[in-house]
Protein backbone atom coordinates (compact mmCIF):
# COMPACT_ATOMS: atom_id res chain seq x y z
CA UNK A 1 0.00 0.00 0.00
CA UNK A 2 1.19 3.46 -0.78
CA UNK A 3 0.59 6.42 1.47
CA UNK A 4 0.99 10.15 1.06
CA UNK A 5 1.76 11.90 4.34
CA UNK A 6 1.48 15.67 4.72
CA UNK A 7 2.86 17.53 7.74
CA UNK A 8 0.58 19.66 9.94
CA UNK A 9 0.43 23.22 8.67
CA UNK A 10 -0.23 24.84 12.09
CA UNK A 11 3.24 24.23 13.37
CA UNK A 12 3.61 25.48 16.92
CA UNK A 13 2.25 29.05 16.61
CA UNK A 14 0.01 30.33 19.36
CA UNK A 15 -3.16 32.23 18.67
CA UNK A 16 -3.96 30.87 15.27
CA UNK A 17 -6.39 28.10 15.30
CA UNK A 18 -6.24 25.83 12.36
CA UNK A 19 -7.94 22.60 11.63
CA UNK A 20 -5.90 19.53 11.90
CA UNK A 21 -5.10 18.01 8.53
CA UNK A 22 -5.29 14.29 8.26
CA UNK A 23 -2.96 12.29 6.14
CA UNK A 24 -4.44 11.03 2.86
CA UNK A 25 -3.94 7.48 1.70
CA UNK A 26 -4.01 6.44 -1.94
CA UNK A 27 -4.46 2.71 -2.43
CA UNK A 28 -2.69 1.66 -5.65
CA UNK A 29 -3.56 -2.04 -5.35
CA UNK A 30 -6.51 -1.90 -7.82
CA UNK A 31 -4.36 -0.08 -10.38
CA UNK A 32 -1.65 -2.75 -10.12
CA UNK A 33 -4.31 -5.46 -10.53
CA UNK A 34 -5.67 -3.70 -13.61
CA UNK A 35 -2.17 -3.45 -15.07
CA UNK A 36 -1.58 -7.18 -14.66
CA UNK A 37 -4.97 -7.97 -16.18
CA UNK A 38 -4.16 -5.84 -19.23
CA UNK A 39 -0.73 -7.42 -19.62
CA UNK A 40 -2.27 -10.90 -19.38
CA UNK A 41 -4.95 -10.01 -21.94
CA UNK A 42 -2.43 -8.72 -24.50
CA UNK A 43 -0.12 -11.70 -24.03
CA UNK A 44 -2.97 -14.15 -24.66
CA UNK A 45 -4.33 -12.33 -27.69
CA UNK A 46 -0.95 -12.04 -29.40
CA UNK A 47 -0.13 -15.73 -28.99
CA UNK A 48 -3.51 -16.79 -30.32
CA UNK A 49 -3.01 -15.13 -33.71
CA UNK A 50 -0.48 -17.03 -35.79
CA UNK A 51 0.67 -16.36 -39.32
CA UNK A 52 -0.66 -18.60 -42.05
CA UNK A 53 1.56 -20.03 -44.75
CA UNK A 54 0.77 -21.81 -47.96
CA UNK A 55 2.16 -25.30 -48.34
CA UNK A 56 4.51 -25.45 -51.33
CA UNK A 57 5.73 -28.85 -52.45
CA UNK A 58 8.75 -28.78 -54.72
CA UNK A 59 10.04 -31.73 -56.78
CA UNK A 60 12.90 -33.84 -55.53
CA UNK A 61 16.25 -32.58 -56.83
CA UNK A 62 18.24 -35.59 -55.65
CA UNK A 63 18.10 -37.29 -59.09
CA UNK A 64 18.62 -34.72 -61.89
CA UNK A 65 18.15 -37.38 -64.60
CA UNK A 66 14.64 -38.13 -63.41
CA UNK A 67 12.20 -36.03 -65.45
CA UNK A 68 8.51 -35.59 -64.89
CA UNK A 69 6.41 -36.69 -67.82
CA UNK A 70 3.45 -34.51 -68.56
CA UNK A 71 0.83 -34.71 -71.26
CA UNK A 72 0.56 -31.61 -73.44
CA UNK A 73 -3.17 -31.38 -72.89
CA UNK A 74 -2.64 -31.19 -69.11
CA UNK A 75 -0.18 -28.30 -69.18
CA UNK A 76 -1.02 -24.66 -68.59
CA UNK A 77 1.90 -22.25 -68.41
CA UNK A 78 1.45 -18.86 -66.77
CA UNK A 79 4.04 -16.08 -67.13
CA UNK A 80 3.46 -13.10 -64.81
CA UNK A 81 4.54 -9.86 -66.50
CA UNK A 82 4.82 -6.20 -65.53
CA UNK A 83 1.71 -4.05 -64.94
CA UNK A 84 -0.26 -7.02 -63.50
CA UNK A 85 -0.51 -8.75 -66.88
CA UNK A 86 -0.30 -12.50 -67.34
CA UNK A 87 0.77 -14.28 -70.52
CA UNK A 88 -0.49 -17.87 -70.66
CA UNK A 89 -0.39 -20.74 -73.11
CA UNK A 90 -1.66 -24.33 -73.27
CA UNK A 91 0.76 -27.21 -73.90
CA UNK A 92 4.03 -26.34 -75.61
CA UNK A 93 4.83 -22.78 -76.65
CA UNK A 94 5.32 -23.39 -80.40
CA UNK A 95 2.13 -25.47 -80.65
CA UNK A 96 0.17 -22.86 -78.69
CA UNK A 97 1.36 -20.07 -80.99
CA UNK A 98 0.32 -22.03 -84.09
CA UNK A 99 -3.08 -23.06 -82.74
CA UNK A 100 -3.86 -19.73 -81.03
CA UNK A 101 -3.75 -21.44 -77.60
CA UNK A 102 -2.31 -18.42 -75.84
CA UNK A 103 -3.50 -15.13 -74.40
CA UNK A 104 -2.80 -12.18 -72.16
CA UNK A 105 -5.02 -11.53 -69.16
CA UNK A 106 -4.93 -10.08 -65.64
CA UNK A 107 -5.44 -11.46 -62.12
CA UNK A 108 -9.18 -10.90 -61.93
CA UNK A 109 -10.89 -13.91 -60.40
CA UNK A 110 -13.95 -13.71 -62.64
CA UNK A 111 -12.47 -12.59 -65.98
CA UNK A 112 -8.74 -13.11 -65.62
CA UNK A 113 -6.42 -15.92 -64.61
CA UNK A 114 -9.08 -17.64 -62.50
CA UNK A 115 -11.36 -17.98 -65.52
CA UNK A 116 -8.51 -19.38 -67.65
CA UNK A 117 -7.75 -22.04 -65.01
CA UNK A 118 -11.43 -22.99 -64.64
CA UNK A 119 -11.84 -23.23 -68.44
CA UNK A 120 -8.80 -25.50 -68.64
CA UNK A 121 -10.19 -27.70 -65.86
CA UNK A 122 -13.56 -27.90 -67.63
CA UNK A 123 -11.83 -28.85 -70.90
CA UNK A 124 -9.94 -31.64 -69.14
CA UNK A 125 -13.18 -32.89 -67.55
CA UNK A 126 -14.76 -33.09 -71.03
CA UNK A 127 -11.97 -35.45 -72.11
CA UNK A 128 -12.42 -37.71 -69.08
CA UNK A 129 -14.56 -36.96 -66.02
CA UNK A 130 -12.30 -36.23 -63.04
CA UNK A 131 -9.29 -35.42 -65.22
CA UNK A 132 -9.17 -31.87 -63.83
CA UNK A 133 -6.90 -33.15 -61.07
CA UNK A 134 -4.23 -33.86 -63.72
CA UNK A 135 -3.88 -30.17 -64.61
CA UNK A 136 -0.29 -29.00 -64.21
CA UNK A 137 0.03 -25.24 -63.69
CA UNK A 138 3.52 -24.00 -64.45
CA UNK A 139 4.30 -20.51 -63.14
CA UNK A 140 7.31 -18.88 -64.81
CA UNK A 141 7.84 -15.35 -63.48
CA UNK A 142 9.45 -12.86 -65.83
CA UNK A 143 12.15 -10.47 -64.57
CA UNK A 144 9.63 -7.61 -64.85
CA UNK A 145 7.09 -9.27 -62.55
CA UNK A 146 7.09 -8.77 -58.81
CA UNK A 147 6.58 -11.00 -55.80
CA UNK A 148 2.89 -10.11 -55.54
CA UNK A 149 2.30 -11.41 -59.09
CA UNK A 150 3.68 -14.83 -58.14
CA UNK A 151 1.58 -14.86 -54.97
CA UNK A 152 -1.53 -13.99 -57.01
CA UNK A 153 -0.82 -16.89 -59.39
CA UNK A 154 -0.37 -19.26 -56.44
CA UNK A 155 -3.61 -17.94 -54.92
CA UNK A 156 -5.47 -18.78 -58.13
CA UNK A 157 -4.05 -22.30 -57.96
CA UNK A 158 -5.32 -22.62 -54.40
CA UNK A 159 -8.73 -21.04 -55.09
CA UNK A 160 -9.36 -23.32 -58.07
CA UNK A 161 -8.09 -26.42 -56.25
CA UNK A 162 -5.15 -27.06 -58.59
CA UNK A 163 -3.20 -29.87 -56.95
CA UNK A 164 -0.18 -29.83 -59.24
CA UNK A 165 1.75 -26.64 -59.82
CA UNK A 166 5.38 -25.59 -60.03
CA UNK A 167 7.45 -22.42 -60.11
CA UNK A 168 9.98 -22.70 -62.93
CA UNK A 169 12.59 -20.54 -64.65
CA UNK A 170 11.46 -18.74 -67.77
CA UNK A 171 13.30 -19.61 -70.99
CA UNK A 172 14.69 -16.85 -73.24
CA UNK A 173 12.23 -17.84 -75.98
CA UNK A 174 9.26 -17.59 -73.59
CA UNK A 175 10.50 -14.24 -72.32
CA UNK A 176 10.76 -12.86 -75.86
CA UNK A 177 7.34 -14.16 -76.97
CA UNK A 178 5.59 -13.02 -73.78
CA UNK A 179 7.01 -9.52 -74.09
CA UNK A 180 6.02 -9.25 -77.75
CA UNK A 181 2.50 -10.65 -77.25
CA UNK A 182 1.79 -8.50 -74.19
CA UNK A 183 2.52 -5.38 -76.22
CA UNK A 184 0.22 -6.35 -79.09
CA UNK A 185 -2.79 -7.23 -76.90
CA UNK A 186 -4.39 -4.41 -74.95
KAFENRA-V210000 format. One record per helix or strand. SS is the DSSP state (h for helix, s for strand). FROM is the first residue (numbers start at 1). TO is the last residue. If there is no record, write none. Layout:
BEGIN
ss->SS from->FROM to->TO
ss->SS from->FROM to->TO
END
This chain:
BEGIN
ss->s from->2 to->4
ss->s from->24 to->26
ss->h from->29 to->48
ss->h from->72 to->74
ss->s from->75 to->80
ss->h from->82 to->84
ss->s from->86 to->90
ss->h from->93 to->98
ss->s from->102 to->105
ss->h from->113 to->127
ss->h from->131 to->134
ss->s from->136 to->139
ss->h from->147 to->159
ss->s from->164 to->167
ss->h from->172 to->184
END
